[in-house]
């Protein structure tokens, strides 16, 4: 998987780690990561995975 897209359906910001650094995904925003999930750590939350899209609930 080369590229992954993460979409937030939350009303508050969602924080995760990318290459050991904290990244904030704003409420209702979308972010794409070019090299897939190899360097991504997503905190436990309700999410839905559809092909290369992860929807954070």
PyMOL Python script that loads the backbone (N, CA, C, O; Angstrom):
from pymol import cmd

cmd.read_pdbstr("""\
ATOM      1  N   UNK A   1       0.853  -1.172   0.000  1.00  0.00           N
ATOM      2  CA  UNK A   1       0.000   0.000   0.000  1.00  0.00           C
ATOM      3  C   UNK A   1       0.901   1.238   0.000  1.00  0.00           C
ATOM      4  O   UNK A   1       1.626   1.479   0.965  1.00  0.00           O
ATOM      5  N   UNK A   2       0.856   2.010  -1.068  1.00  0.00           N
ATOM      6  CA  UNK A   2       1.732   3.162  -1.182  1.00  0.00           C
ATOM      7  C   UNK A   2       1.180   4.428  -0.536  1.00  0.00           C
ATOM      8  O   UNK A   2       1.935   5.193   0.064  1.00  0.00           O
ATOM      9  N   UNK A   3      -0.103   4.654  -0.649  1.00  0.00           N
ATOM     10  CA  UNK A   3      -0.690   5.896  -0.139  1.00  0.00           C
ATOM     11  C   UNK A   3      -1.925   5.561   0.682  1.00  0.00           C
ATOM     12  O   UNK A   3      -2.736   4.721   0.293  1.00  0.00           O
ATOM     13  N   UNK A   4      -2.057   6.226   1.819  1.00  0.00           N
ATOM     14  CA  UNK A   4      -3.221   6.037   2.681  1.00  0.00           C
ATOM     15  C   UNK A   4      -3.828   7.406   2.966  1.00  0.00           C
ATOM     16  O   UNK A   4      -3.102   8.387   3.126  1.00  0.00           O
ATOM     17  N   UNK A   5      -5.135   7.473   3.029  1.00  0.00           N
ATOM     18  CA  UNK A   5      -5.837   8.708   3.357  1.00  0.00           C
ATOM     19  C   UNK A   5      -6.562   8.493   4.672  1.00  0.00           C
ATOM     20  O   UNK A   5      -7.198   7.459   4.878  1.00  0.00           O
ATOM     21  N   UNK A   6      -6.464   9.472   5.561  1.00  0.00           N
ATOM     22  CA  UNK A   6      -7.141   9.408   6.857  1.00  0.00           C
ATOM     23  C   UNK A   6      -8.108  10.584   6.925  1.00  0.00           C
ATOM     24  O   UNK A   6      -7.720  11.735   6.721  1.00  0.00           O
ATOM     25  N   UNK A   7      -9.371  10.280   7.215  1.00  0.00           N
ATOM     26  CA  UNK A   7     -10.397  11.324   7.316  1.00  0.00           C
ATOM     27  C   UNK A   7     -10.966  11.323   8.729  1.00  0.00           C
ATOM     28  O   UNK A   7     -11.257  10.265   9.288  1.00  0.00           O
ATOM     29  N   UNK A   8     -11.122  12.497   9.297  1.00  0.00           N
ATOM     30  CA  UNK A   8     -11.700  12.618  10.635  1.00  0.00           C
ATOM     31  C   UNK A   8     -13.164  13.021  10.522  1.00  0.00           C
ATOM     32  O   UNK A   8     -13.491  14.038   9.910  1.00  0.00           O
ATOM     33  N   UNK A   9     -14.040  12.220  11.116  1.00  0.00           N
ATOM     34  CA  UNK A   9     -15.457  12.572  11.230  1.00  0.00           C
ATOM     35  C   UNK A   9     -15.759  13.039  12.650  1.00  0.00           C
ATOM     36  O   UNK A   9     -16.918  13.075  13.065  1.00  0.00           O
ATOM     37  N   UNK A  10     -14.718  13.395  13.386  1.00  0.00           N
ATOM     38  CA  UNK A  10     -14.867  13.792  14.787  1.00  0.00           C
ATOM     39  C   UNK A  10     -15.150  15.284  14.908  1.00  0.00           C
ATOM     40  O   UNK A  10     -14.918  16.049  13.973  1.00  0.00           O
ATOM     41  N   UNK A  11     -15.652  15.685  16.063  1.00  0.00           N
ATOM     42  CA  UNK A  11     -15.898  17.104  16.341  1.00  0.00           C
ATOM     43  C   UNK A  11     -14.700  17.750  17.011  1.00  0.00           C
ATOM     44  O   UNK A  11     -14.642  18.972  17.147  1.00  0.00           O
ATOM     45  N   UNK A  12     -13.728  16.919  17.435  1.00  0.00           N
ATOM     46  CA  UNK A  12     -12.504  17.450  18.038  1.00  0.00           C
ATOM     47  C   UNK A  12     -11.306  16.923  17.248  1.00  0.00           C
ATOM     48  O   UNK A  12     -11.422  15.951  16.501  1.00  0.00           O
ATOM     49  N   UNK A  13     -10.169  17.566  17.418  1.00  0.00           N
ATOM     50  CA  UNK A  13      -8.956  17.159  16.718  1.00  0.00           C
ATOM     51  C   UNK A  13      -8.525  15.756  17.138  1.00  0.00           C
ATOM     52  O   UNK A  13      -8.813  15.315  18.250  1.00  0.00           O
ATOM     53  N   UNK A  14      -7.838  15.066  16.241  1.00  0.00           N
ATOM     54  CA  UNK A  14      -7.357  13.712  16.475  1.00  0.00           C
ATOM     55  C   UNK A  14      -5.843  13.725  16.350  1.00  0.00           C
ATOM     56  O   UNK A  14      -5.306  14.185  15.342  1.00  0.00           O
ATOM     57  N   UNK A  15      -5.157  13.229  17.358  1.00  0.00           N
ATOM     58  CA  UNK A  15      -3.696  13.243  17.358  1.00  0.00           C
ATOM     59  C   UNK A  15      -3.169  11.827  17.147  1.00  0.00           C
ATOM     60  O   UNK A  15      -3.623  10.886  17.798  1.00  0.00           O
ATOM     61  N   UNK A  16      -2.195  11.679  16.223  1.00  0.00           N
ATOM     62  CA  UNK A  16      -1.549  10.399  15.991  1.00  0.00           C
ATOM     63  C   UNK A  16      -0.070  10.649  15.752  1.00  0.00           C
ATOM     64  O   UNK A  16       0.362  11.800  15.685  1.00  0.00           O
ATOM     65  N   UNK A  17       0.708   9.585  15.623  1.00  0.00           N
ATOM     66  CA  UNK A  17       2.148   9.744  15.411  1.00  0.00           C
ATOM     67  C   UNK A  17       2.535   9.303  14.007  1.00  0.00           C
ATOM     68  O   UNK A  17       2.058   8.290  13.496  1.00  0.00           O
ATOM     69  N   UNK A  18       3.414  10.092  13.401  1.00  0.00           N
ATOM     70  CA  UNK A  18       3.973   9.788  12.091  1.00  0.00           C
ATOM     71  C   UNK A  18       5.479   9.976  12.174  1.00  0.00           C
ATOM     72  O   UNK A  18       5.960  11.074  12.456  1.00  0.00           O
ATOM     73  N   UNK A  19       6.214   8.914  11.931  1.00  0.00           N
ATOM     74  CA  UNK A  19       7.679   8.918  12.044  1.00  0.00           C
ATOM     75  C   UNK A  19       8.130   9.412  13.411  1.00  0.00           C
ATOM     76  O   UNK A  19       9.113  10.146  13.519  1.00  0.00           O
ATOM     77  N   UNK A  20       7.407   9.006  14.461  1.00  0.00           N
ATOM     78  CA  UNK A  20       7.777   9.347  15.828  1.00  0.00           C
ATOM     79  C   UNK A  20       7.375  10.744  16.268  1.00  0.00           C
ATOM     80  O   UNK A  20       7.633  11.123  17.411  1.00  0.00           O
ATOM     81  N   UNK A  21       6.754  11.515  15.396  1.00  0.00           N
ATOM     82  CA  UNK A  21       6.327  12.881  15.720  1.00  0.00           C
ATOM     83  C   UNK A  21       4.806  12.939  15.839  1.00  0.00           C
ATOM     84  O   UNK A  21       4.095  12.243  15.114  1.00  0.00           O
ATOM     85  N   UNK A  22       4.306  13.776  16.764  1.00  0.00           N
ATOM     86  CA  UNK A  22       2.866  13.963  16.894  1.00  0.00           C
ATOM     87  C   UNK A  22       2.335  14.768  15.720  1.00  0.00           C
ATOM     88  O   UNK A  22       2.927  15.771  15.322  1.00  0.00           O
ATOM     89  N   UNK A  23       1.215  14.321  15.170  1.00  0.00           N
ATOM     90  CA  UNK A  23       0.537  15.011  14.080  1.00  0.00           C
ATOM     91  C   UNK A  23      -0.904  15.213  14.510  1.00  0.00           C
ATOM     92  O   UNK A  23      -1.520  14.302  15.064  1.00  0.00           O
ATOM     93  N   UNK A  24      -1.451  16.402  14.262  1.00  0.00           N
ATOM     94  CA  UNK A  24      -2.835  16.683  14.612  1.00  0.00           C
ATOM     95  C   UNK A  24      -3.658  16.746  13.336  1.00  0.00           C
ATOM     96  O   UNK A  24      -3.376  17.527  12.426  1.00  0.00           O
ATOM     97  N   UNK A  25      -4.689  15.898  13.294  1.00  0.00           N
ATOM     98  CA  UNK A  25      -5.650  15.923  12.203  1.00  0.00           C
ATOM     99  C   UNK A  25      -6.860  16.685  12.719  1.00  0.00           C
ATOM    100  O   UNK A  25      -7.570  16.212  13.607  1.00  0.00           O
ATOM    101  N   UNK A  26      -7.090  17.856  12.163  1.00  0.00           N
ATOM    102  CA  UNK A  26      -8.190  18.699  12.612  1.00  0.00           C
ATOM    103  C   UNK A  26      -9.545  18.039  12.433  1.00  0.00           C
ATOM    104  O   UNK A  26      -9.717  17.184  11.564  1.00  0.00           O
ATOM    105  N   UNK A  27     -10.496  18.431  13.247  1.00  0.00           N
ATOM    106  CA  UNK A  27     -11.854  17.897  13.162  1.00  0.00           C
ATOM    107  C   UNK A  27     -12.408  18.119  11.762  1.00  0.00           C
ATOM    108  O   UNK A  27     -12.379  19.235  11.245  1.00  0.00           O
ATOM    109  N   UNK A  28     -12.917  17.045  11.148  1.00  0.00           N
ATOM    110  CA  UNK A  28     -13.514  17.139   9.828  1.00  0.00           C
ATOM    111  C   UNK A  28     -12.522  17.263   8.681  1.00  0.00           C
ATOM    112  O   UNK A  28     -12.938  17.520   7.551  1.00  0.00           O
ATOM    113  N   UNK A  29     -11.242  17.094   8.924  1.00  0.00           N
ATOM    114  CA  UNK A  29     -10.209  17.261   7.898  1.00  0.00           C
ATOM    115  C   UNK A  29      -9.771  15.923   7.316  1.00  0.00           C
ATOM    116  O   UNK A  29     -10.107  14.860   7.836  1.00  0.00           O
ATOM    117  N   UNK A  30      -9.014  16.000   6.226  1.00  0.00           N
ATOM    118  CA  UNK A  30      -8.479  14.824   5.537  1.00  0.00           C
ATOM    119  C   UNK A  30      -6.982  15.010   5.351  1.00  0.00           C
ATOM    120  O   UNK A  30      -6.519  16.111   5.056  1.00  0.00           O
ATOM    121  N   UNK A  31      -6.222  13.928   5.526  1.00  0.00           N
ATOM    122  CA  UNK A  31      -4.784  13.965   5.311  1.00  0.00           C
ATOM    123  C   UNK A  31      -4.391  12.713   4.519  1.00  0.00           C
ATOM    124  O   UNK A  31      -4.926  11.629   4.751  1.00  0.00           O
ATOM    125  N   UNK A  32      -3.457  12.875   3.590  1.00  0.00           N
ATOM    126  CA  UNK A  32      -2.928  11.738   2.835  1.00  0.00           C
ATOM    127  C   UNK A  32      -1.475  11.532   3.212  1.00  0.00           C
ATOM    128  O   UNK A  32      -0.728  12.493   3.393  1.00  0.00           O
ATOM    129  N   UNK A  33      -1.079  10.275   3.330  1.00  0.00           N
ATOM    130  CA  UNK A  33       0.288   9.930   3.686  1.00  0.00           C
ATOM    131  C   UNK A  33       0.844   9.077   2.544  1.00  0.00           C
ATOM    132  O   UNK A  33       0.307   8.016   2.225  1.00  0.00           O
ATOM    133  N   UNK A  34       1.921   9.556   1.941  1.00  0.00           N
ATOM    134  CA  UNK A  34       2.450   8.965   0.706  1.00  0.00           C
ATOM    135  C   UNK A  34       2.953   7.538   0.879  1.00  0.00           C
ATOM    136  O   UNK A  34       2.750   6.715  -0.013  1.00  0.00           O
ATOM    137  N   UNK A  35       3.598   7.218   1.988  1.00  0.00           N
ATOM    138  CA  UNK A  35       4.194   5.882   2.104  1.00  0.00           C
ATOM    139  C   UNK A  35       3.369   4.924   2.948  1.00  0.00           C
ATOM    140  O   UNK A  35       3.926   4.036   3.593  1.00  0.00           O
ATOM    141  N   UNK A  36       2.057   5.086   2.953  1.00  0.00           N
ATOM    142  CA  UNK A  36       1.177   4.155   3.641  1.00  0.00           C
ATOM    143  C   UNK A  36       1.314   4.191   5.147  1.00  0.00           C
ATOM    144  O   UNK A  36       1.690   5.209   5.728  1.00  0.00           O
ATOM    145  N   UNK A  37       1.005   3.070   5.770  1.00  0.00           N
ATOM    146  CA  UNK A  37       0.959   3.012   7.235  1.00  0.00           C
ATOM    147  C   UNK A  37       2.260   2.566   7.887  1.00  0.00           C
ATOM    148  O   UNK A  37       2.291   2.350   9.098  1.00  0.00           O
ATOM    149  N   UNK A  38       3.321   2.426   7.127  1.00  0.00           N
ATOM    150  CA  UNK A  38       4.576   1.926   7.678  1.00  0.00           C
ATOM    151  C   UNK A  38       5.086   2.730   8.866  1.00  0.00           C
ATOM    152  O   UNK A  38       5.660   2.157   9.792  1.00  0.00           O
ATOM    153  N   UNK A  39       4.889   4.035   8.861  1.00  0.00           N
ATOM    154  CA  UNK A  39       5.432   4.908   9.911  1.00  0.00           C
ATOM    155  C   UNK A  39       4.343   5.555  10.760  1.00  0.00           C
ATOM    156  O   UNK A  39       4.612   6.516  11.480  1.00  0.00           O
ATOM    157  N   UNK A  40       3.099   5.034  10.685  1.00  0.00           N
ATOM    158  CA  UNK A  40       1.955   5.657  11.350  1.00  0.00           C
ATOM    159  C   UNK A  40       1.533   4.834  12.558  1.00  0.00           C
ATOM    160  O   UNK A  40       1.442   3.609  12.482  1.00  0.00           O
ATOM    161  N   UNK A  41       1.271   5.520  13.688  1.00  0.00           N
ATOM    162  CA  UNK A  41       0.710   4.881  14.879  1.00  0.00           C
ATOM    163  C   UNK A  41      -0.587   5.617  15.199  1.00  0.00           C
ATOM    164  O   UNK A  41      -0.573   6.794  15.557  1.00  0.00           O
ATOM    165  N   UNK A  42      -1.719   4.901  15.064  1.00  0.00           N
ATOM    166  CA  UNK A  42      -3.032   5.490  15.322  1.00  0.00           C
ATOM    167  C   UNK A  42      -3.513   5.063  16.703  1.00  0.00           C
ATOM    168  O   UNK A  42      -3.603   3.866  16.977  1.00  0.00           O
ATOM    169  N   UNK A  43      -3.828   6.029  17.589  1.00  0.00           N
ATOM    170  CA  UNK A  43      -4.369   5.678  18.897  1.00  0.00           C
ATOM    171  C   UNK A  43      -5.703   4.945  18.739  1.00  0.00           C
ATOM    172  O   UNK A  43      -6.416   5.136  17.753  1.00  0.00           O
ATOM    173  N   UNK A  44      -6.020   4.124  19.702  1.00  0.00           N
ATOM    174  CA  UNK A  44      -7.270   3.369  19.657  1.00  0.00           C
ATOM    175  C   UNK A  44      -8.451   4.327  19.619  1.00  0.00           C
ATOM    176  O   UNK A  44      -8.587   5.210  20.466  1.00  0.00           O
ATOM    177  N   UNK A  45      -9.285   4.136  18.638  1.00  0.00           N
ATOM    178  CA  UNK A  45     -10.544   4.870  18.529  1.00  0.00           C
ATOM    179  C   UNK A  45     -11.419   4.103  17.561  1.00  0.00           C
ATOM    180  O   UNK A  45     -10.953   3.185  16.886  1.00  0.00           O
ATOM    181  N   UNK A  46     -12.668   4.471  17.493  1.00  0.00           N
ATOM    182  CA  UNK A  46     -13.559   3.825  16.526  1.00  0.00           C
ATOM    183  C   UNK A  46     -13.159   4.307  15.139  1.00  0.00           C
ATOM    184  O   UNK A  46     -13.039   5.509  14.905  1.00  0.00           O
ATOM    185  N   UNK A  47     -12.951   3.369  14.219  1.00  0.00           N
ATOM    186  CA  UNK A  47     -12.588   3.735  12.857  1.00  0.00           C
ATOM    187  C   UNK A  47     -13.155   2.737  11.881  1.00  0.00           C
ATOM    188  O   UNK A  47     -13.486   1.606  12.237  1.00  0.00           O
ATOM    189  N   UNK A  48     -13.261   3.172  10.650  1.00  0.00           N
ATOM    190  CA  UNK A  48     -13.756   2.337   9.561  1.00  0.00           C
ATOM    191  C   UNK A  48     -12.698   2.360   8.472  1.00  0.00           C
ATOM    192  O   UNK A  48     -12.174   3.424   8.141  1.00  0.00           O
ATOM    193  N   UNK A  49     -12.376   1.199   7.910  1.00  0.00           N
ATOM    194  CA  UNK A  49     -11.347   1.121   6.874  1.00  0.00           C
ATOM    195  C   UNK A  49     -12.004   0.682   5.575  1.00  0.00           C
ATOM    196  O   UNK A  49     -12.632  -0.374   5.502  1.00  0.00           O
ATOM    197  N   UNK A  50     -11.844   1.524   4.540  1.00  0.00           N
ATOM    198  CA  UNK A  50     -12.407   1.251   3.221  1.00  0.00           C
ATOM    199  C   UNK A  50     -11.278   1.402   2.215  1.00  0.00           C
ATOM    200  O   UNK A  50     -10.860   2.519   1.912  1.00  0.00           O
ATOM    201  N   UNK A  51     -10.781   0.281   1.693  1.00  0.00           N
ATOM    202  CA  UNK A  51      -9.641   0.284   0.770  1.00  0.00           C
ATOM    203  C   UNK A  51      -8.478   1.065   1.371  1.00  0.00           C
ATOM    204  O   UNK A  51      -7.925   0.640   2.386  1.00  0.00           O
ATOM    205  N   UNK A  52      -8.092   2.185   0.783  1.00  0.00           N
ATOM    206  CA  UNK A  52      -6.968   2.986   1.288  1.00  0.00           C
ATOM    207  C   UNK A  52      -7.430   4.190   2.095  1.00  0.00           C
ATOM    208  O   UNK A  52      -6.669   5.140   2.272  1.00  0.00           O
ATOM    209  N   UNK A  53      -8.661   4.167   2.586  1.00  0.00           N
ATOM    210  CA  UNK A  53      -9.218   5.262   3.380  1.00  0.00           C
ATOM    211  C   UNK A  53      -9.514   4.760   4.781  1.00  0.00           C
ATOM    212  O   UNK A  53     -10.169   3.734   4.959  1.00  0.00           O
ATOM    213  N   UNK A  54      -9.024   5.494   5.775  1.00  0.00           N
ATOM    214  CA  UNK A  54      -9.356   5.218   7.167  1.00  0.00           C
ATOM    215  C   UNK A  54     -10.216   6.377   7.656  1.00  0.00           C
ATOM    216  O   UNK A  54      -9.799   7.532   7.576  1.00  0.00           O
ATOM    217  N   UNK A  55     -11.406   6.081   8.159  1.00  0.00           N
ATOM    218  CA  UNK A  55     -12.304   7.108   8.670  1.00  0.00           C
ATOM    219  C   UNK A  55     -12.289   7.004  10.193  1.00  0.00           C
ATOM    220  O   UNK A  55     -12.671   5.979  10.757  1.00  0.00           O
ATOM    221  N   UNK A  56     -11.845   8.071  10.849  1.00  0.00           N
ATOM    222  CA  UNK A  56     -11.784   8.139  12.310  1.00  0.00           C
ATOM    223  C   UNK A  56     -13.129   8.650  12.815  1.00  0.00           C
ATOM    224  O   UNK A  56     -13.578   9.731  12.432  1.00  0.00           O
ATOM    225  N   UNK A  57     -13.760   7.870  13.672  1.00  0.00           N
ATOM    226  CA  UNK A  57     -15.074   8.244  14.219  1.00  0.00           C
ATOM    227  C   UNK A  57     -14.939   8.862  15.584  1.00  0.00           C
ATOM    228  O   UNK A  57     -15.940   9.237  16.194  1.00  0.00           O
TER     229      UNK A  57
END
""", "prot")
cmd.dss("prot")
cmd.show_as("cartoon", "prot")
cmd.util.cbc("prot")
cmd.orient("prot")
